Amino acid sequence: MERDFVLFFMKLHESEISQMGTGSTFGAISRKQLLNIQVPLPPLDEQRRIVAILNAKMAAVEKARAAAEVEMEAIKALPGALLRQAFSGEV
């Protein structure tokens, strides 16, 4: 069994698993509930192929997120730069 395959499966179903939880301070599921979660397990080679694809996609998403953060910082700085130019007579 590929550990990351199971991890991706659990992340996909995180909200459903979370709803199984009980407890007033924080939700927790029992060992029995955890053992009753059925994880579809294709052959190991297929699990590894799926994990490789998902890891590549996640890396691309992270790269896009980082680029978007850089763009947002530039956008946030723009009004101040425009105001400085306007008051210095550059605009």
C-alpha positions as CSV (number, residue, x, y, z in Angstrom):
1,M,0.0,0.0,0.0
2,E,1.4,3.4,-1.0
3,R,1.2,5.7,2.0
4,D,0.7,8.9,-0.1
5,F,-2.2,7.3,-1.9
6,V,-4.0,6.7,1.4
7,L,-3.1,10.3,2.5
8,F,-4.6,11.8,-0.7
9,F,-7.7,9.6,-0.2
10,M,-8.1,10.8,3.4
11,K,-7.6,14.5,2.3
12,L,-10.3,14.0,-0.4
13,H,-12.7,12.7,2.2
14,E,-11.6,14.9,5.1
15,S,-15.0,16.6,5.6
16,E,-16.9,13.3,5.7
17,I,-14.4,11.8,8.1
18,S,-14.5,15.0,10.2
19,Q,-18.3,14.7,10.5
20,M,-17.9,11.2,12.1
21,G,-16.0,12.9,15.0
22,T,-17.4,13.4,18.4
23,G,-16.2,15.4,21.3
24,S,-16.9,18.8,22.8
25,T,-13.4,20.3,22.7
26,F,-12.3,18.8,19.4
27,G,-13.8,16.2,17.1
28,A,-12.1,12.8,17.2
29,I,-13.0,9.5,15.5
30,S,-12.6,6.2,17.2
31,R,-10.2,3.5,16.1
32,K,-13.2,1.4,15.1
33,Q,-14.5,4.2,12.9
34,L,-11.1,4.7,11.3
35,L,-10.8,1.0,10.6
36,N,-14.2,0.9,9.0
37,I,-13.2,3.5,6.3
38,Q,-12.9,1.6,3.1
39,V,-10.1,2.8,1.0
40,P,-10.2,1.6,-2.6
41,L,-6.7,0.1,-3.3
42,P,-5.8,-0.4,-7.0
43,P,-2.6,-2.4,-7.7
44,L,0.5,-0.9,-6.2
45,D,1.9,0.3,-9.5
46,E,-1.4,2.1,-10.2
47,Q,-1.3,3.7,-6.7
48,R,2.2,5.0,-7.4
49,R,1.2,6.3,-10.8
50,I,-1.7,8.2,-9.3
51,V,0.4,9.6,-6.5
52,A,3.0,10.8,-9.0
53,I,0.3,12.6,-11.0
54,L,-1.2,14.2,-7.9
55,N,2.2,15.3,-6.6
56,A,3.0,16.9,-10.0
57,K,-0.4,18.7,-10.0
58,M,0.0,19.8,-6.4
59,A,3.5,21.2,-7.2
60,A,1.9,23.2,-10.1
61,V,-0.8,24.5,-7.8
62,E,1.8,25.6,-5.3
63,K,3.8,27.3,-7.9
64,A,0.7,29.2,-9.2
65,R,-0.3,30.1,-5.6
66,A,3.2,31.6,-5.0
67,A,3.0,33.6,-8.2
68,A,-0.4,34.8,-7.3
69,E,0.9,36.0,-3.9
70,V,3.6,37.9,-5.6
71,E,1.1,39.5,-8.0
72,M,-1.2,40.4,-5.0
73,E,1.7,42.1,-3.2
74,A,2.4,44.2,-6.4
75,I,-1.3,45.1,-6.7
76,K,-1.4,46.2,-3.0
77,A,1.7,48.4,-3.5
78,L,0.3,50.0,-6.7
79,P,-2.1,52.6,-5.1
80,G,0.6,53.9,-2.9
81,A,3.0,54.2,-5.8
82,L,0.4,56.0,-7.9
83,L,-0.3,58.5,-5.1
84,R,3.4,59.2,-4.6
85,Q,3.7,59.9,-8.3
86,A,0.6,62.1,-8.4
87,F,1.7,64.2,-5.5
88,S,5.3,64.5,-6.8
89,G,4.0,65.8,-10.1
90,E,5.1,62.7,-12.1
91,V,1.6,61.8,-13.2
